[in-house]
Amino acid sequence: MLMARSDLDPDLVAKVIKAIFDHPNEIAQVHPAGKDINIDSAYKGVDYGYSLGFKFHPGMIKHLKEQKKWDKKFD
């Protein structure tokens, strides 16, 4: 799970998320969890996070929508 302040620039968050999803092999070289990073893993544990009051950052929403992977149930 990645967390960001709600006031962090959405464009910056979208760029960081894109870099993470575009480079899972490089991340896996420094941390084993990197091999599990992909656009579909973005929703892993989200229902639990929402139950605790966490929401998707607008930058993450932007990235998921650009990839046509946004799940409208989280609108």
TIFI-631073 format. One record per residue (C-alpha): x negated, y negated, z negated; chain. Coordinates in steps of 0.25 Angstrom, whole numbers, plus 2048, in hexadecimal, padded with zeros to 3 digits. Each point is the difference from the previous one (the first is absolute). Example, Ala and Ser with C-alpha at 12.3 -4.5 7.8 and 13.67 -1.06 7.14 Angstrom:
<sites>
SITE    X    Y    Z  chain
SITE  7CF  812  7E1      A
SITE  7FA  7F2  802      A
</sites>
This chain:
<sites>
SITE    X    Y    Z  chain
SITE  800  800  800      A
SITE  7FB  7F2  803      A
SITE  805  7F4  7F9      A
SITE  800  7F2  804      A
SITE  805  7F3  7F9      A
SITE  80D  7FC  806      A
SITE  7FA  7F2  804      A
SITE  7F4  806  808      A
SITE  801  7FB  80E      A
SITE  808  80A  808      A
SITE  7F7  7FF  80C      A
SITE  7F4  804  7F8      A
SITE  807  80C  7FA      A
SITE  805  804  80E      A
SITE  7F1  7FF  805      A
SITE  7FB  808  7F4      A
SITE  80A  80B  801      A
SITE  7FE  801  80F      A
SITE  7F1  802  7FE      A
SITE  803  80B  7F5      A
SITE  809  807  80A      A
SITE  7F6  7FE  80C      A
SITE  7F4  806  7F8      A
SITE  804  80C  7F8      A
SITE  7F4  808  804      A
SITE  7F7  7F5  7FB      A
SITE  807  7FF  7F3      A
SITE  800  810  7FE      A
SITE  7F1  7FF  801      A
SITE  800  7F8  7F3      A
SITE  80C  806  7F9      A
SITE  807  80D  803      A
SITE  80E  7FA  800      A
SITE  7FD  7F9  80C      A
SITE  803  80C  808      A
SITE  80E  7FF  7FC      A
SITE  802  7F1  805      A
SITE  809  7FF  80B      A
SITE  80C  7F7  804      A
SITE  80A  80B  7FB      A
SITE  7F9  800  7F3      A
SITE  805  7F2  7FD      A
SITE  80D  805  7FA      A
SITE  7FA  80A  7F7      A
SITE  805  7FE  7F2      A
SITE  808  7F3  804      A
SITE  80D  805  7FA      A
SITE  7F9  801  7F2      A
SITE  7F9  7F2  802      A
SITE  80D  7FA  803      A
SITE  806  806  7F4      A
SITE  7F6  7F9  7F8      A
SITE  803  7F3  807      A
SITE  7F4  800  80A      A
SITE  804  7FB  80E      A
SITE  7F8  800  80E      A
SITE  7F8  7F4  802      A
SITE  805  7F7  80B      A
SITE  7F2  803  807      A
SITE  802  80F  7FF      A
SITE  80E  7FE  806      A
SITE  7FB  7F8  80B      A
SITE  7F6  80B  804      A
SITE  80A  80B  7FF      A
SITE  80A  7F8  808      A
SITE  7F5  7FE  80B      A
SITE  7FD  80F  800      A
SITE  80F  803  801      A
SITE  7FF  808  7F3      A
SITE  808  7F7  7F7      A
SITE  80B  808  7F8      A
SITE  80C  7F6  800      A
SITE  805  807  7F3      A
SITE  7F5  7F7  7F9      A
SITE  806  7F3  805      A
</sites>
